[in-house]
Amino acid sequence: MTNAIPIDEIKQEITEKWEEASEIRFIEREFTFDHTESNKRFQFLPLSFQLELSPEARREIIGRFIGKKGENLRSLEDKYNIRVHIIKGSFNEKYFRKLIEVQEKSEKQDQNNLDDLYVFITKKNKSIMDLIPINEVKEEIIKKWKEASIDPSDLDEPFHFLPLAFESGVSLRKRRRKTGRFIGKNGQNLRALNDKYNIQVQIVDRSSSKKVRKKLAEVQDKDNLDKLCLLIMSKNKSKTDMIPIHEIKQKIIEKWKNGDVASALTGVRGTSRAKPSKSNSVPIASMELTSDDRWHPKRNRRGK
């Protein structure tokens, strides 16, 4: 007696495996960093979270790492002619995971880091044969990740809040323009301040951590509710040198009042615009930092 075989089930399973194998080969081919490298078929970098972080805290770190509309990663891409892909939440995440497993096994790496955030690094233009300093790229990415992983409320150095007032009767449109000039294109004015004084200058809005917003609500008075508020802190808490906070505040205030903010400190004039915060708990006139839609293909499709 011949047993009936489940032919439809078998066909379906074969088809699924074929499609999966084809997809893996396609991704592996497309995301190979350098075909001439025999020891690495593609380049990826795991970025670890601190232990026992809540999902909300992790999202805040990723948001700070990516920057507003992906500006942090885009600056790296432009500098090195690369693409930096965050695979978490991407359409092909499961295939990326399989590629990661293959490479980690071949390099005998720790495979217990499934909770890490992985980024893939590829060439922006594969027709360009210039060598990419991949180790330098990875070092810069790790540096940005470490900076993003610092919760301002965990710093040993004290907080310094600086409210910046708008002129009375100024329209919302003019406020946005002034805030945009202050920030600079892609935040370049604030980054110049950070580099010059080894500090971190952040605009406090509803995308800031709850701890920061809570502390601001505790210290700000009623007259500061409608001002642009900055958070200033030391970039490296391991250093004991005091930052010249009074000098920094004075220069920022002078340039803010002159309407030519940060140009004397940076030598650059910015053009980016900012959106006002809509937070009810802390009504701060500030730009709103949002994550980059490039890393959410589904969200992009909905917007089309």
Contacts in CASP RR format, 6 or more apart in sequence:
PFRMAT RR
TARGET T0000
AUTHOR 0000-0000-0000
METHOD contacts of the structure
MODEL  1
MTNAIPIDEIKQEITEKWEEASEIRFIEREFTFDHTESNKRFQFLPLSFQ
LELSPEARREIIGRFIGKKGENLRSLEDKYNIRVHIIKGSFNEKYFRKLI
EVQEKSEKQDQNNLDDLYVFITKKNKSIMDLIPINEVKEEIIKKWKEASI
DPSDLDEPFHFLPLAFESGVSLRKRRRKTGRFIGKNGQNLRALNDKYNIQ
VQIVDRSSSKKVRKKLAEVQDKDNLDKLCLLIMSKNKSKTDMIPIHEIKQ
KIIEKWKNGDVASALTGVRGTSRAKPSKSNSVPIASMELTSDDRWHPKRN
RRGK
20 95 0 8 1.000
23 92 0 8 1.000
23 95 0 8 1.000
24 95 0 8 1.000
24 98 0 8 1.000
24 99 0 8 1.000
27 92 0 8 1.000
27 95 0 8 1.000
27 96 0 8 1.000
27 99 0 8 1.000
28 41 0 8 1.000
28 42 0 8 1.000
28 99 0 8 1.000
30 122 0 8 1.000
31 42 0 8 1.000
31 85 0 8 1.000
31 99 0 8 1.000
31 120 0 8 1.000
31 122 0 8 1.000
32 41 0 8 1.000
32 42 0 8 1.000
33 40 0 8 1.000
33 42 0 8 1.000
33 43 0 8 1.000
33 121 0 8 1.000
33 122 0 8 1.000
33 123 0 8 1.000
33 132 0 8 1.000
33 134 0 8 1.000
34 40 0 8 1.000
34 123 0 8 1.000
34 132 0 8 1.000
40 103 0 8 1.000
41 103 0 8 1.000
42 99 0 8 1.000
42 103 0 8 1.000
42 120 0 8 1.000
42 122 0 8 1.000
43 120 0 8 1.000
43 121 0 8 1.000
43 122 0 8 1.000
43 134 0 8 1.000
44 96 0 8 1.000
44 99 0 8 1.000
44 100 0 8 1.000
44 103 0 8 1.000
44 118 0 8 1.000
44 119 0 8 1.000
44 120 0 8 1.000
44 121 0 8 1.000
45 118 0 8 1.000
45 119 0 8 1.000
45 121 0 8 1.000
45 138 0 8 1.000
45 141 0 8 1.000
45 142 0 8 1.000
46 113 0 8 1.000
46 116 0 8 1.000
46 117 0 8 1.000
46 118 0 8 1.000
47 65 0 8 1.000
47 116 0 8 1.000
47 117 0 8 1.000
47 118 0 8 1.000
47 119 0 8 1.000
47 141 0 8 1.000
47 142 0 8 1.000
47 145 0 8 1.000
48 113 0 8 1.000
48 116 0 8 1.000
49 58 0 8 1.000
49 61 0 8 1.000
49 115 0 8 1.000
49 116 0 8 1.000
49 117 0 8 1.000
49 149 0 8 1.000
50 149 0 8 1.000
53 61 0 8 1.000
57 151 0 8 1.000
57 209 0 8 1.000
60 151 0 8 1.000
60 209 0 8 1.000
61 148 0 8 1.000
61 149 0 8 1.000
62 86 0 8 1.000
62 88 0 8 1.000
62 117 0 8 1.000
62 148 0 8 1.000
62 291 0 8 1.000
63 148 0 8 1.000
63 207 0 8 1.000
63 289 0 8 1.000
63 291 0 8 1.000
64 147 0 8 1.000
64 148 0 8 1.000
65 72 0 8 1.000
65 144 0 8 1.000
65 145 0 8 1.000
65 148 0 8 1.000
66 72 0 8 1.000
66 73 0 8 1.000
66 86 0 8 1.000
66 291 0 8 1.000
66 292 0 8 1.000
66 295 0 8 1.000
67 73 0 8 1.000
67 289 0 8 1.000
67 291 0 8 1.000
67 292 0 8 1.000
68 287 0 8 1.000
68 289 0 8 1.000
68 290 0 8 1.000
68 292 0 8 1.000
69 290 0 8 1.000
69 292 0 8 1.000
69 293 0 8 1.000
70 291 0 8 1.000
70 292 0 8 1.000
70 294 0 8 1.000
71 186 0 8 1.000
71 187 0 8 1.000
72 144 0 8 1.000
73 84 0 8 1.000
73 86 0 8 1.000
73 292 0 8 1.000
74 186 0 8 1.000
75 186 0 8 1.000
76 82 0 8 1.000
76 84 0 8 1.000
76 137 0 8 1.000
76 140 0 8 1.000
76 141 0 8 1.000
76 144 0 8 1.000
77 83 0 8 1.000
77 84 0 8 1.000
77 124 0 8 1.000
80 132 0 8 1.000
80 133 0 8 1.000
80 136 0 8 1.000
80 137 0 8 1.000
81 123 0 8 1.000
81 124 0 8 1.000
81 125 0 8 1.000
81 128 0 8 1.000
81 130 0 8 1.000
81 132 0 8 1.000
82 121 0 8 1.000
82 122 0 8 1.000
82 123 0 8 1.000
82 124 0 8 1.000
82 132 0 8 1.000
82 137 0 8 1.000
83 121 0 8 1.000
83 122 0 8 1.000
83 123 0 8 1.000
83 124 0 8 1.000
84 119 0 8 1.000
84 120 0 8 1.000
84 121 0 8 1.000
84 141 0 8 1.000
85 119 0 8 1.000
85 120 0 8 1.000
85 121 0 8 1.000
85 122 0 8 1.000
86 117 0 8 1.000
86 118 0 8 1.000
86 119 0 8 1.000
86 295 0 8 1.000
87 93 0 8 1.000
87 96 0 8 1.000
87 97 0 8 1.000
87 118 0 8 1.000
87 119 0 8 1.000
87 120 0 8 1.000
88 117 0 8 1.000
88 118 0 8 1.000
88 295 0 8 1.000
89 295 0 8 1.000
89 296 0 8 1.000
90 96 0 8 1.000
90 295 0 8 1.000
90 297 0 8 1.000
91 297 0 8 1.000
91 298 0 8 1.000
96 118 0 8 1.000
96 120 0 8 1.000
97 114 0 8 1.000
100 118 0 8 1.000
101 111 0 8 1.000
103 109 0 8 1.000
104 110 0 8 1.000
104 111 0 8 1.000
105 111 0 8 1.000
119 141 0 8 1.000
121 134 0 8 1.000
121 137 0 8 1.000
121 138 0 8 1.000
121 141 0 8 1.000
123 132 0 8 1.000
147 200 0 8 1.000
147 235 0 8 1.000
150 237 0 8 1.000
151 209 0 8 1.000
151 211 0 8 1.000
152 159 0 8 1.000
152 200 0 8 1.000
152 202 0 8 1.000
152 209 0 8 1.000
152 211 0 8 1.000
152 212 0 8 1.000
152 231 0 8 1.000
152 233 0 8 1.000
153 209 0 8 1.000
153 211 0 8 1.000
153 212 0 8 1.000
153 215 0 8 1.000
155 233 0 8 1.000
155 234 0 8 1.000
155 237 0 8 1.000
156 237 0 8 1.000
157 233 0 8 1.000
157 234 0 8 1.000
157 237 0 8 1.000
157 243 0 8 1.000
158 233 0 8 1.000
159 215 0 8 1.000
159 231 0 8 1.000
159 232 0 8 1.000
159 233 0 8 1.000
160 231 0 8 1.000
160 232 0 8 1.000
160 233 0 8 1.000
160 245 0 8 1.000
160 249 0 8 1.000
161 204 0 8 1.000
161 216 0 8 1.000
161 219 0 8 1.000
161 220 0 8 1.000
161 229 0 8 1.000
161 230 0 8 1.000
161 231 0 8 1.000
161 232 0 8 1.000
162 229 0 8 1.000
162 230 0 8 1.000
162 232 0 8 1.000
162 249 0 8 1.000
162 252 0 8 1.000
162 253 0 8 1.000
163 220 0 8 1.000
163 224 0 8 1.000
163 227 0 8 1.000
163 228 0 8 1.000
163 229 0 8 1.000
163 230 0 8 1.000
164 182 0 8 1.000
164 227 0 8 1.000
164 228 0 8 1.000
164 229 0 8 1.000
164 230 0 8 1.000
164 252 0 8 1.000
164 253 0 8 1.000
164 256 0 8 1.000
165 227 0 8 1.000
166 175 0 8 1.000
166 178 0 8 1.000
166 226 0 8 1.000
166 227 0 8 1.000
166 228 0 8 1.000
166 285 0 8 1.000
170 178 0 8 1.000
172 276 0 8 1.000
175 276 0 8 1.000
175 285 0 8 1.000
176 273 0 8 1.000
176 274 0 8 1.000
176 275 0 8 1.000
176 276 0 8 1.000
177 273 0 8 1.000
178 259 0 8 1.000
178 261 0 8 1.000
179 228 0 8 1.000
179 273 0 8 1.000
179 274 0 8 1.000
179 285 0 8 1.000
179 286 0 8 1.000
179 287 0 8 1.000
180 270 0 8 1.000
180 271 0 8 1.000
180 272 0 8 1.000
180 273 0 8 1.000
180 274 0 8 1.000
180 287 0 8 1.000
181 259 0 8 1.000
181 260 0 8 1.000
181 261 0 8 1.000
181 269 0 8 1.000
181 270 0 8 1.000
181 271 0 8 1.000
182 189 0 8 1.000
182 228 0 8 1.000
182 255 0 8 1.000
182 256 0 8 1.000
182 261 0 8 1.000
182 262 0 8 1.000
183 189 0 8 1.000
183 190 0 8 1.000
183 203 0 8 1.000
183 270 0 8 1.000
183 272 0 8 1.000
183 274 0 8 1.000
183 287 0 8 1.000
184 190 0 8 1.000
184 262 0 8 1.000
184 268 0 8 1.000
184 269 0 8 1.000
184 270 0 8 1.000
184 271 0 8 1.000
184 272 0 8 1.000
185 268 0 8 1.000
185 270 0 8 1.000
185 271 0 8 1.000
185 272 0 8 1.000
186 272 0 8 1.000
187 270 0 8 1.000
187 272 0 8 1.000
188 266 0 8 1.000
188 268 0 8 1.000
188 270 0 8 1.000
189 261 0 8 1.000
189 262 0 8 1.000
189 263 0 8 1.000
189 265 0 8 1.000
189 266 0 8 1.000
189 268 0 8 1.000
189 270 0 8 1.000
190 201 0 8 1.000
190 202 0 8 1.000
190 203 0 8 1.000
190 262 0 8 1.000
192 262 0 8 1.000
192 265 0 8 1.000
192 266 0 8 1.000
192 267 0 8 1.000
192 268 0 8 1.000
193 199 0 8 1.000
193 201 0 8 1.000
193 248 0 8 1.000
193 252 0 8 1.000
193 262 0 8 1.000
193 265 0 8 1.000
193 266 0 8 1.000
194 200 0 8 1.000
194 201 0 8 1.000
194 235 0 8 1.000
196 265 0 8 1.000
197 243 0 8 1.000
197 244 0 8 1.000
197 248 0 8 1.000
198 234 0 8 1.000
198 235 0 8 1.000
198 236 0 8 1.000
198 239 0 8 1.000
198 243 0 8 1.000
199 232 0 8 1.000
199 233 0 8 1.000
199 234 0 8 1.000
199 235 0 8 1.000
199 243 0 8 1.000
199 248 0 8 1.000
200 231 0 8 1.000
200 232 0 8 1.000
200 233 0 8 1.000
200 234 0 8 1.000
200 235 0 8 1.000
201 230 0 8 1.000
201 231 0 8 1.000
201 232 0 8 1.000
202 208 0 8 1.000
202 230 0 8 1.000
202 231 0 8 1.000
203 228 0 8 1.000
203 229 0 8 1.000
203 230 0 8 1.000
203 231 0 8 1.000
203 274 0 8 1.000
203 286 0 8 1.000
203 287 0 8 1.000
203 289 0 8 1.000
204 212 0 8 1.000
204 213 0 8 1.000
204 216 0 8 1.000
204 229 0 8 1.000
204 230 0 8 1.000
204 231 0 8 1.000
204 282 0 8 1.000
204 284 0 8 1.000
204 286 0 8 1.000
205 277 0 8 1.000
205 279 0 8 1.000
205 284 0 8 1.000
205 286 0 8 1.000
205 287 0 8 1.000
205 288 0 8 1.000
205 289 0 8 1.000
206 213 0 8 1.000
206 277 0 8 1.000
206 278 0 8 1.000
206 279 0 8 1.000
206 282 0 8 1.000
206 288 0 8 1.000
207 288 0 8 1.000
207 289 0 8 1.000
207 290 0 8 1.000
208 231 0 8 1.000
208 289 0 8 1.000
212 231 0 8 1.000
213 279 0 8 1.000
213 281 0 8 1.000
213 282 0 8 1.000
216 229 0 8 1.000
216 231 0 8 1.000
216 282 0 8 1.000
216 284 0 8 1.000
217 281 0 8 1.000
217 282 0 8 1.000
220 229 0 8 1.000
220 282 0 8 1.000
225 282 0 8 1.000
225 283 0 8 1.000
225 284 0 8 1.000
226 283 0 8 1.000
226 285 0 8 1.000
227 284 0 8 1.000
227 285 0 8 1.000
228 284 0 8 1.000
228 285 0 8 1.000
228 286 0 8 1.000
229 284 0 8 1.000
229 286 0 8 1.000
230 252 0 8 1.000
232 243 0 8 1.000
232 245 0 8 1.000
232 248 0 8 1.000
232 249 0 8 1.000
234 243 0 8 1.000
251 264 0 8 1.000
251 265 0 8 1.000
252 261 0 8 1.000
252 262 0 8 1.000
255 261 0 8 1.000
255 262 0 8 1.000
255 263 0 8 1.000
255 264 0 8 1.000
255 265 0 8 1.000
260 269 0 8 1.000
262 268 0 8 1.000
263 269 0 8 1.000
274 286 0 8 1.000
274 287 0 8 1.000
274 288 0 8 1.000
275 287 0 8 1.000
275 288 0 8 1.000
276 285 0 8 1.000
276 286 0 8 1.000
276 287 0 8 1.000
276 288 0 8 1.000
277 283 0 8 1.000
277 284 0 8 1.000
277 285 0 8 1.000
277 286 0 8 1.000
277 287 0 8 1.000
277 288 0 8 1.000
278 288 0 8 1.000
293 299 0 8 1.000
293 300 0 8 1.000
294 300 0 8 1.000
END
